Amino acid sequence: MTAPAAPRPIPKPEHCTADRLPDFVDLEDAPQLGPIALLQAALHVTSTMLDAQHSSVASVREAVAYEPHYPAVLLGRLVCDRCRELSELLVCYRTALNVQDQDDFDGSPF
């Protein structure tokens, strides 16, 4: 007869990160993560589609130099740049929330 296996430890849930959508526990702790996740998804789709639409130029500088008569190309590049910047800012915010949560938890239930 073999000895019963030791119970497996319950894994600690991951904190919500930029590459993982918030779950119920995340949203209960920080409800602002819901709209932030939606905004990040919208920013990603917007910049991806504008990149595809205006793939003839890779930067604002190229748009000004090579497509001066097509303001949509320049504006598309600018929107893509702002989408990426805002997305990076949201990642920093989500990371800061995660760090704050860890700092607040000292192991005490009170």
WOHUCOR-V184051 format. One record per residue. OMEGA is omega as a letter, one per 30 degrees, with the letter a starting at -180 (* if undefined). Layout:
{{OMEGA} {OMEGA}}
//
This chain:
{{a} {l} {l} {l} {l} {l} {l} {l} {l} {a} {l} {a} {l} {l} {l} {l} {a} {a} {l} {l} {l} {l} {a} {a} {l} {a} {l} {l} {a} {a} {a} {l} {l} {l} {l} {l} {l} {l} {l} {l} {l} {l} {a} {a} {a} {a} {l} {a} {l} {l} {a} {a} {a} {a} {a} {l} {a} {a} {l} {l} {l} {l} {l} {a} {a} {a} {a} {a} {a} {a} {l} {l} {l} {a} {l} {l} {a} {l} {l} {l} {a} {l} {a} {l} {a} {l} {l} {l} {l} {l} {l} {l} {l} {l} {l} {l} {a} {l} {l} {l} {a} {l} {a} {a} {a} {l} {a} {l} {a} {*}}
//
